[in-house]
Amino acid sequence: MLTLLLRLQFATKITDRPNMREIAQPQPVLARLPPRRPKAARTLGIVGGGQLAKMLAQSALQFGCDIVVLERKDHSPAASLATETVIGDWDNPDSLLALGSLVDVVTLENEFVDADSLAALEQFGHQLWPAAATIRTVQDKLSQKRALAAAGLPVPRFAPVSAPTAIASAAENLGWPLVLKKRRNGYDGKGNFTVRSAADIDRAWAYLGGDANGLYVEEFCSFDRELAMMLTRGQDGAIVAYPLVETIQRDHICHVVKAPAVVTPEIAARAAEISRKAVETVACVGTMGVELFLTKDGNILVNELAPRVHNSGHYTIEACVCSQFENHVRAVMGWPLGSPAMRAPAAAMVNLLGAAKGSGTPHGLSQALAIPGAHPHIYGKSGTSPGRKMGHVTALGKNIDDAIATAQRAADCIQFGGDT
């Protein structure tokens, strides 16, 4: 039986591709919801259509779910798997409500969607996981750090800055060098600037657009290794934790993930305890990445949180009983969580990055597929550029070195961009 609800009626137009609708000039009306098409299971809406959405959709499809994606453009990696794609601005509440009206549950592939806009979904009774409050805390890195510090979690010392002069003042306490960061929308090193002395302040402020963007500073952490842990938290508060991994970064972009990290049992246990508390602190439902620093003196600091599936957890597709993507779907749908246990003693993931601006078509895939034990994943992006994540290769092994050798051998075969 259909019920009358106060909704937004969305004028839509069909694009030149099937199963696409574009939001145009919504008007508030009293509208009757259309009957849902018959389906075998529930419908999952994903805000964003990139590679993370694609891998989420692949996991959801195995449970018979329908997928609806909200994207700003009609050509996205996840579009080919979606029952329908809504074209619109994900920071616009009208676009989000259009998505919400088509699905049972809404989730996100990134934390950059405006939290106030997301709150409109909850206000209209739509299920959203992670919740808008979680996204609001995490997407502002200064708020994130304050929440973690208030919970007693170890983080690098930090301070808000509202003017270039405040950076010099902060350095009196934090010391040189320090890291100037955007509070919003920074990833893969974008939005960071290492300020090594007072002479760098004006350049750093201009580079990050300090007059228009909120910034803050952190003490520079001279770490021994970068670690990460993926955890999934269900709606009932149950948490499963994947193995602690080591990430190898170059130019602020993850190149290699080693699973599990070769650390002492004491460090692994401490990292797991800190990561669990971080997930609970921000009340995240779904899969969440916790990026950590292992300092030279053996301490662990929380670097950043990602309230979503994460690059450092891609290895779980082949390496674990239940991948980070499958467990995220289980969590947001309210289903029991699966085992995060590894299927082999070790696993490695090597990212496939664009070498030059050009087509998203991979070169050398056949050669990579001929390597026993290598599992290439190509994201299906239409174009590439230097450093852009275009895919990854996973391999399992008896030890980390064996796994890395197999994954790297296959990754070296595949190139994106240029004429080769």
Summary of the structure (lengths in Angstrom):
residues: 420
radius of gyration: 21.8
end to end distance: 58.9
largest distance: 68.5
contacts: 1468
relative contact order: 0.10
helix: 29%
strand: 33%
